[in-house]
Amino acid sequence: MKKLLKEILKEVTPTEKEHKKEKEIADNIVKRLKKFEVKPILVGSLAKGTDVRDDKDIDIFIMFPKDLSREDLEKKGLDIGKKIFKEMNIRYEIDYAEHPYIRGVYDGYRIEIVPCYETKEPRSSVDRTPYHTQYVRRKLMRNPRLKDEIRLLKQFMKGINVYGAEAKVQGFSGYLAELLCINYGSFMNVLKAVSEWNFGECIDPEDLWRDKSTLKYFFTNANLIIVDPVDRNRNAAAAVSRQKLAEFIVASAEFLKSPQREFFFPQEEKLPDKKELLNRMKARGTKLIAVKFEHERINPNILYSQLRKTKKAIKKSIEEFGFQILKSDLWTDEISNSLILFDFEVFSLPRVKHHLGPPIDKAVKEQENFLEKYKKYKPYIKEGRWVVDTKREFTLVEELIPRILEERRGFGKNLRKVGVEVLKGEELLKIEDDNFLKFMNRFLTPL
């Protein structure tokens, strides 16, 4: 175990040369920002010394006085960011957190310039970030060994695909990985603790809450609760989905049983054979139908959120008509094509259906209304309530989906008016995209 972790750590720790280059780029940007009479501060893993090799992110926040209006903060922040990137010949784009910021790529490094307020009482979520950096750095000064433990945990999370709080992943942020190592003391201790977690686990690293039992009522419906040490009213794990939490718990237990390099560096996924995928489709005995959207480029954070919202809306409409979905998922190339895939367990229904009315001990008026409304269907009593046998509007799910796409009720804002196409079964394999075929390979598990 020690030998394995030592080898992994050597691979994921940036070299002195890499650190020097990162620092030069960051210092160059900070120097340019100071000309605008703002307070720039380097934040994130680079500032804390917990960055992983090939994780080339340089995050710089520009702090504004707390009395500046939100509108002015956003405008000045964007204007300054644009000027800096233009000076450095960096192609940039506007991204969005709680408010807009500038991002771009320079010499292989992803650079973000984010405006925030200089205040101890955060007015927006990004205002906490400088304090996150201060908190972690303070802890690491007391225990420098934790830097290596954090790097191991981050790479482990990357290897099992639970790293990243963005909408695409819905997993663990770098800050969350740091908090876990600080709280439990080492990478191995984190995995030992996580392997025994339950859904709704509560962790308060700085004991900011006297009564821990109240946390689940304050942070309602949270899959995991980790109290932010710099803000007792914030759940630092709010972005973690139930799926990613489950994957982390299981992977932690499996690694402890059988430590393998593949947990940190999984083997590259092979491109599947289309004939094999087609055979799997036929073997399932289900019906595969996808809703494919063609759109202009949408910010990935917005796109994934809207795809999930749209998937939920379509699923709800389908199930309202009695069809049953075995499983569903979404895929996007993050450029112009996105797709929501459904695997139907029940895709054909009889023409007749039961429609339940009120129990016979309900108010007489309610019963009379039902009997009047459905009198042509000849209501009868079954197991103590009124029932009618009515005619289904749709007996095949293929007939229902065009109606759903025509109405687009509950769809994500950016997907309501874009081009859409319905693909069935082997039509899906006509999509020429290697990443999509790999997605299909994961979706169509062999029987």
C-alpha positions as CSV (number, residue, x, y, z in Angstrom):
1,M,0.0,0.0,0.0
2,K,2.7,2.5,1.0
3,K,4.7,1.8,-2.1
4,L,1.6,2.3,-4.3
5,L,0.7,5.6,-2.7
6,K,4.3,6.8,-2.9
7,E,4.3,6.1,-6.7
8,I,1.0,7.8,-7.2
9,L,2.1,10.8,-5.2
10,K,5.2,11.2,-7.3
11,E,3.1,11.2,-10.5
12,V,0.5,13.7,-9.3
13,T,2.8,16.2,-7.6
14,P,3.8,19.1,-9.9
15,T,7.6,19.5,-10.5
16,E,9.5,22.6,-9.4
17,K,9.7,23.7,-13.0
18,E,5.9,23.4,-13.4
19,H,5.3,25.4,-10.2
20,K,7.7,28.1,-11.3
21,K,5.9,28.5,-14.6
22,E,2.5,28.6,-12.9
23,K,3.8,31.2,-10.4
24,E,5.2,33.4,-13.2
25,I,1.9,33.4,-15.1
26,A,-0.1,34.2,-11.9
27,D,2.3,36.9,-10.8
28,N,2.2,38.5,-14.3
29,I,-1.6,38.7,-14.2
30,V,-1.7,40.0,-10.6
31,K,0.9,42.7,-11.6
32,R,-1.3,43.8,-14.5
33,L,-4.4,43.8,-12.3
34,K,-2.9,46.1,-9.7
35,K,-2.8,48.9,-12.3
36,F,-6.6,49.1,-12.0
37,E,-6.5,49.9,-8.3
38,V,-8.2,46.7,-7.3
39,K,-7.0,44.1,-4.8
40,P,-6.1,40.9,-6.7
41,I,-5.7,37.6,-4.8
42,L,-4.6,34.2,-6.0
43,V,-7.0,31.5,-4.8
44,G,-7.7,27.9,-5.4
45,S,-5.4,24.9,-5.2
46,L,-2.4,26.7,-6.7
47,A,-2.5,29.3,-3.9
48,K,-2.8,26.5,-1.3
49,G,-0.2,24.2,-2.7
50,T,-2.6,21.4,-3.2
51,D,-2.7,21.4,-7.0
52,V,-2.4,18.2,-8.9
53,R,-0.1,17.8,-12.0
54,D,-2.0,18.5,-15.2
55,D,-4.6,20.3,-13.2
56,K,-3.7,23.6,-14.9
57,D,-6.0,26.1,-13.3
58,I,-5.0,29.6,-12.2
59,D,-7.8,31.4,-10.3
60,I,-7.5,35.0,-9.5
61,F,-10.1,37.0,-7.6
62,I,-10.3,40.8,-7.8
63,M,-11.8,42.2,-4.6
64,F,-14.0,45.3,-4.6
65,P,-15.3,47.5,-1.7
66,K,-18.4,46.1,-0.1
67,D,-20.3,49.3,-0.7
68,L,-20.0,48.9,-4.5
69,S,-23.4,47.9,-6.1
70,R,-23.8,44.4,-7.6
71,E,-24.3,45.9,-11.0
72,D,-21.1,47.9,-10.9
73,L,-19.1,45.0,-9.5
74,E,-20.2,42.8,-12.4
75,K,-19.5,45.5,-15.0
76,K,-16.1,46.5,-13.6
77,G,-15.0,42.9,-13.0
78,L,-15.8,42.0,-16.6
79,D,-14.2,45.1,-18.1
80,I,-11.0,44.6,-16.2
81,G,-10.9,40.9,-17.0
82,K,-11.4,41.7,-20.7
83,K,-8.6,44.3,-20.8
84,I,-6.1,41.9,-19.1
85,F,-6.9,39.1,-21.5
86,K,-6.7,41.4,-24.5
87,E,-3.3,42.7,-23.3
88,M,-2.1,39.1,-23.1
89,N,-3.7,38.1,-26.4
90,I,-5.9,35.5,-24.7
91,R,-9.2,34.5,-26.3
92,Y,-11.8,34.7,-23.5
93,E,-15.4,33.9,-22.8
94,I,-17.8,35.0,-20.1
95,D,-18.8,32.3,-17.7
96,Y,-21.3,32.4,-14.8
97,A,-21.2,31.5,-11.2
98,E,-23.5,33.6,-9.0
99,H,-22.4,36.5,-11.3
100,P,-20.4,36.6,-14.5
101,Y,-16.7,36.4,-14.8
102,I,-14.0,36.0,-17.4
103,R,-12.1,32.8,-18.4
104,G,-9.6,31.9,-21.0
105,V,-6.6,29.7,-21.8
106,Y,-3.0,30.9,-21.8
107,D,-0.1,28.7,-22.6
108,G,-2.1,25.6,-21.7
109,Y,-3.4,27.0,-18.4
110,R,-7.0,27.7,-17.7
111,I,-7.3,31.2,-16.2
112,E,-10.2,32.7,-14.4
113,I,-10.5,36.3,-13.3
114,V,-13.5,36.6,-10.9
115,P,-14.8,39.7,-9.2
116,C,-15.9,39.5,-5.5
117,Y,-16.6,41.7,-2.5
118,E,-13.9,42.3,0.2
119,T,-16.1,41.5,3.2
120,K,-16.3,39.2,6.1
121,E,-20.1,38.8,5.5
122,P,-20.4,37.3,2.1
123,R,-22.9,38.9,-0.3
124,S,-22.5,36.2,-2.8
125,S,-21.1,32.7,-2.8
126,V,-17.8,33.7,-4.5
127,D,-17.1,36.1,-1.7
128,R,-16.3,33.1,0.5
129,T,-13.5,31.8,-1.8
130,P,-10.7,34.0,-0.5
131,Y,-11.6,32.9,3.1
132,H,-11.6,29.3,2.0
133,T,-8.0,29.8,0.7
134,Q,-7.0,31.5,4.0
135,Y,-8.5,28.7,6.1
136,V,-6.9,25.9,4.2
137,R,-3.5,27.6,4.1
138,R,-3.6,28.1,7.8
139,K,-4.3,24.4,8.4
140,L,-1.6,23.4,6.0
141,M,1.0,25.6,7.7
142,R,0.4,23.7,10.9
143,N,0.5,20.3,9.1
144,P,2.3,20.6,5.7
145,R,2.1,16.8,5.3
146,L,-1.6,17.2,4.4
147,K,-0.7,18.7,1.0
148,D,0.4,15.2,-0.2
149,E,-2.7,13.6,1.4
150,I,-5.0,16.1,-0.4
151,R,-3.3,15.4,-3.7
152,L,-3.8,11.7,-3.3
153,L,-7.5,12.2,-2.5
154,K,-8.0,14.6,-5.4
155,Q,-6.5,12.1,-7.9
156,F,-8.5,9.2,-6.4
157,M,-11.7,11.3,-6.9
158,K,-10.6,12.0,-10.5
159,G,-9.9,8.4,-11.2
160,I,-13.4,7.3,-10.0
161,N,-15.0,10.3,-11.7
162,V,-16.5,12.0,-8.7
163,Y,-14.2,15.1,-8.8
164,G,-15.8,18.4,-9.6
165,A,-18.7,20.4,-8.2
166,E,-19.8,21.7,-11.7
167,A,-23.1,20.7,-13.2
168,K,-21.5,18.2,-15.5
169,V,-20.2,16.1,-12.6
170,Q,-22.2,17.0,-9.5
171,G,-19.3,15.7,-7.4
172,F,-16.7,16.9,-4.9
173,S,-15.0,20.2,-5.3
174,G,-11.3,20.6,-4.6
175,Y,-12.1,22.6,-1.4
176,L,-14.3,19.7,-0.3
177,A,-11.4,17.2,-0.8
178,E,-9.2,19.6,1.3
179,L,-11.8,19.7,4.1
180,L,-12.1,15.9,4.2
181,C,-8.3,15.5,4.6
182,I,-8.1,18.3,7.2
183,N,-11.0,16.7,9.1
184,Y,-9.8,13.1,9.0
185,G,-6.0,13.7,8.9
186,S,-5.0,11.6,5.9
187,F,-6.0,10.1,2.6
188,M,-6.4,6.6,4.1
189,N,-8.4,7.9,7.0
190,V,-10.8,9.6,4.6
191,L,-11.4,6.4,2.7
192,K,-11.9,4.4,6.0
193,A,-14.5,7.0,7.2
194,V,-16.2,7.3,3.8
195,S,-16.5,3.5,3.4
196,E,-18.8,3.6,6.4
197,W,-20.8,6.7,5.5
198,N,-24.6,6.7,5.1
199,F,-26.7,9.1,3.0
200,G,-27.2,12.3,4.9
201,E,-23.9,12.1,6.7
202,C,-23.1,15.2,8.8
203,I,-19.6,16.6,9.3
204,D,-18.8,19.8,11.2
205,P,-15.0,20.2,11.0
206,E,-14.8,23.3,13.3
207,D,-17.8,22.3,15.6
208,L,-19.7,25.4,14.6
209,W,-23.0,23.7,15.5
210,R,-23.6,22.7,19.1
211,D,-26.4,20.3,18.3
212,K,-25.4,18.2,15.2
213,S,-28.8,16.6,15.1
214,T,-30.3,19.9,13.9
215,L,-28.1,20.0,10.8
216,K,-30.4,17.8,8.7
217,Y,-33.3,20.1,9.4
218,F,-31.4,23.2,8.5
219,F,-29.8,21.7,5.3
220,T,-32.9,19.9,4.2
221,N,-32.8,17.1,1.6
222,A,-29.0,17.2,1.5
223,N,-27.2,14.0,0.4
224,L,-24.1,14.9,2.4
225,I,-23.6,17.7,4.9
226,I,-20.2,19.3,5.5
227,V,-20.5,22.6,7.3
228,D,-18.3,25.2,5.7
229,P,-15.7,26.3,8.3
230,V,-15.9,29.9,7.1
231,D,-19.7,30.0,7.1
232,R,-21.7,27.9,9.4
233,N,-24.9,28.5,7.3
234,R,-23.4,26.9,4.2
235,N,-23.2,23.2,3.3
236,A,-19.9,22.9,1.4
237,A,-21.2,19.6,0.0
238,A,-24.5,20.9,-1.4
239,A,-23.5,20.2,-5.0
240,V,-22.8,16.5,-4.4
241,S,-25.4,14.3,-6.0
242,R,-26.7,11.0,-4.5
243,Q,-25.1,9.1,-7.4
244,K,-21.6,10.6,-6.9
245,L,-21.8,10.1,-3.2
246,A,-22.7,6.5,-3.7
247,E,-19.9,6.0,-6.1
248,F,-17.4,7.5,-3.7
249,I,-18.6,5.3,-0.8
250,V,-18.4,2.1,-2.8
251,A,-15.0,3.0,-4.4
252,S,-13.5,3.8,-1.0
253,A,-14.6,0.4,0.4
254,E,-13.3,-1.4,-2.7
255,F,-9.9,0.3,-2.6
256,L,-9.4,-0.6,1.0
257,K,-10.1,-4.3,0.2
258,S,-7.9,-4.3,-2.9
259,P,-5.7,-1.3,-3.5
260,Q,-5.0,-0.8,-7.3
261,R,-3.4,1.8,-9.4
262,E,-6.5,1.8,-11.6
263,F,-8.5,3.7,-8.9
264,F,-6.2,6.7,-9.6
265,F,-5.5,6.2,-13.2
266,P,-8.2,4.1,-14.9
267,Q,-7.5,2.4,-18.2
268,E,-8.5,4.4,-21.2
269,E,-12.0,3.4,-22.4
270,K,-11.8,1.4,-25.7
271,L,-14.0,2.4,-28.6
272,P,-16.8,-0.2,-28.8
273,D,-17.8,-2.2,-31.9
274,K,-21.1,-1.0,-33.4
275,K,-22.2,-4.6,-34.1
276,E,-21.7,-5.4,-30.5
277,L,-23.8,-2.4,-29.4
278,L,-26.5,-3.4,-31.9
279,N,-26.5,-7.0,-30.5
280,R,-26.9,-5.6,-27.0
281,M,-29.8,-3.5,-28.0
282,K,-31.6,-6.5,-29.5
283,A,-30.8,-8.7,-26.5
284,R,-32.4,-6.3,-24.0
285,G,-36.0,-6.6,-25.4
286,T,-36.6,-2.9,-24.6
287,K,-37.1,0.1,-26.8
288,L,-34.4,2.8,-27.1
289,I,-35.6,6.2,-28.0
290,A,-33.5,9.4,-27.9
291,V,-34.4,13.1,-28.1
292,K,-31.6,14.9,-29.9
293,F,-31.2,18.6,-29.7
294,E,-29.1,20.8,-32.1
295,H,-28.2,24.1,-30.6
296,E,-25.6,26.9,-30.5
297,R,-22.8,26.5,-28.0
298,I,-24.3,26.9,-24.5
299,N,-22.1,27.3,-21.3
300,P,-21.6,23.8,-20.1
301,N,-22.8,24.5,-16.5
302,I,-26.0,25.9,-17.9
303,L,-26.3,23.2,-20.6
304,Y,-26.0,20.2,-18.2
305,S,-28.5,21.8,-15.7
306,Q,-31.0,22.4,-18.5
307,L,-30.6,18.9,-20.0
308,R,-31.3,17.4,-16.5
309,K,-34.3,19.6,-16.1
310,T,-35.6,18.6,-19.6
311,K,-35.0,14.9,-18.9
312,K,-37.0,15.2,-15.7
313,A,-39.8,16.9,-17.6
314,I,-40.0,14.4,-20.4
315,K,-39.8,11.5,-18.0
316,K,-42.7,12.9,-15.9
317,S,-44.9,13.4,-19.1
318,I,-44.2,9.9,-20.3
319,E,-45.0,8.2,-17.0
320,E,-48.2,10.2,-16.7
321,F,-49.5,8.2,-19.7
322,G,-48.6,4.9,-18.2
323,F,-45.3,4.0,-20.0
324,Q,-42.4,2.8,-17.9
325,I,-38.8,3.8,-18.3
326,L,-36.1,1.2,-17.3
327,K,-33.3,3.8,-17.3
328,S,-32.3,7.1,-18.8
329,D,-29.3,9.3,-19.3
330,L,-28.0,12.3,-21.2
331,W,-25.0,13.0,-23.4
332,T,-23.6,16.1,-25.1
333,D,-20.6,17.1,-27.1
334,E,-20.7,20.4,-25.3
335,I,-20.7,22.2,-28.7
336,S,-23.9,21.8,-30.7
337,N,-25.4,18.4,-30.1
338,S,-27.1,17.1,-27.0
339,L,-29.2,14.0,-26.4
340,I,-31.5,12.5,-23.8
341,L,-31.7,8.7,-24.0
342,F,-34.6,6.6,-22.7
343,D,-34.7,2.8,-22.4
344,F,-38.4,1.8,-22.2
345,E,-39.5,-1.3,-20.3
346,V,-43.2,-0.7,-21.1
347,F,-43.5,1.0,-24.5
348,S,-46.8,-0.4,-25.7
349,L,-50.1,-0.4,-23.8
350,P,-53.7,-1.7,-24.4
351,R,-56.3,0.7,-25.7
352,V,-58.3,0.5,-22.5
353,K,-57.2,1.8,-19.1
354,H,-58.6,2.1,-15.6
355,H,-59.4,5.5,-14.4
356,L,-59.9,5.7,-10.6
357,G,-62.7,7.8,-9.1
358,P,-63.5,8.7,-5.5
359,P,-64.1,6.1,-2.8
360,I,-67.8,5.4,-2.1
361,D,-67.5,6.9,1.4
362,K,-66.4,10.3,0.0
363,A,-68.7,13.3,-0.1
364,V,-71.8,12.6,-2.2
365,K,-71.2,15.7,-4.3
366,E,-67.7,14.5,-5.3
367,Q,-69.1,11.1,-6.3
368,E,-71.9,12.8,-8.3
369,N,-69.5,15.0,-10.2
370,F,-67.4,11.9,-11.2
371,L,-70.5,9.9,-12.2
372,E,-71.8,12.8,-14.3
373,K,-68.4,13.4,-16.0
374,Y,-67.8,9.8,-16.9
375,K,-71.4,8.5,-17.3
376,K,-70.9,7.5,-21.0
377,Y,-68.2,5.0,-19.7
378,K,-70.6,3.3,-17.4
379,P,-68.9,3.7,-14.0
380,Y,-68.7,0.7,-11.6
381,I,-67.5,0.0,-8.1
382,K,-64.2,-1.9,-7.6
383,E,-62.6,-2.4,-4.2
384,G,-64.7,0.3,-2.6
385,R,-64.3,3.1,-5.2
386,W,-65.7,4.2,-8.4
387,V,-63.9,3.1,-11.6
388,V,-64.3,3.6,-15.3
389,D,-62.7,1.9,-18.2
390,T,-61.6,4.6,-20.6
391,K,-59.8,4.8,-23.9
392,R,-56.1,5.7,-23.9
393,E,-55.0,8.7,-25.9
394,F,-51.7,7.0,-26.7
395,T,-50.9,3.3,-26.9
396,L,-47.4,3.6,-28.3
397,V,-44.7,5.7,-26.7
398,E,-43.5,6.8,-30.2
399,E,-46.9,8.5,-30.7
400,L,-46.6,10.4,-27.4
401,I,-43.1,11.8,-27.7
402,P,-43.9,14.2,-30.6
403,R,-46.7,15.7,-28.5
404,I,-44.2,16.3,-25.6
405,L,-41.7,17.9,-28.0
406,E,-44.4,20.1,-29.5
407,E,-45.4,21.4,-26.1
408,R,-41.9,21.3,-24.5
409,R,-43.5,21.8,-21.1
410,G,-40.9,22.2,-18.3
411,F,-37.9,22.1,-20.7
412,G,-34.7,24.0,-20.0
413,K,-34.9,27.6,-21.3
414,N,-32.2,27.2,-24.0
415,L,-33.8,23.9,-25.3
416,R,-37.4,25.2,-25.9
417,K,-36.9,26.5,-29.4
418,V,-33.9,24.7,-30.8
419,G,-34.0,22.0,-33.5
420,V,-35.0,18.5,-32.2
421,E,-34.9,15.0,-33.7
422,V,-36.2,11.7,-32.4
423,L,-33.9,8.7,-32.9
424,K,-34.9,5.1,-32.3
425,G,-32.8,1.9,-31.8
426,E,-30.1,1.4,-34.3
427,E,-30.5,5.0,-35.7
428,L,-28.5,6.0,-32.6
429,L,-25.4,4.3,-34.0
430,K,-25.4,6.6,-37.0
431,I,-24.1,9.4,-34.7
432,E,-20.4,9.7,-35.7
433,D,-18.8,10.6,-32.4
434,D,-16.4,8.4,-30.5
435,N,-17.4,9.8,-27.1
436,F,-21.0,9.1,-27.9
437,L,-20.2,5.5,-28.8
438,K,-18.4,5.1,-25.5
439,F,-21.4,6.6,-23.7
440,M,-23.6,4.0,-25.4
441,N,-21.2,1.2,-24.4
442,R,-21.6,2.3,-20.7
443,F,-25.4,2.6,-21.1
444,L,-26.0,-0.8,-22.8
445,T,-24.5,-3.0,-20.1
446,P,-24.0,-6.6,-21.4
447,L,-26.5,-9.3,-20.3
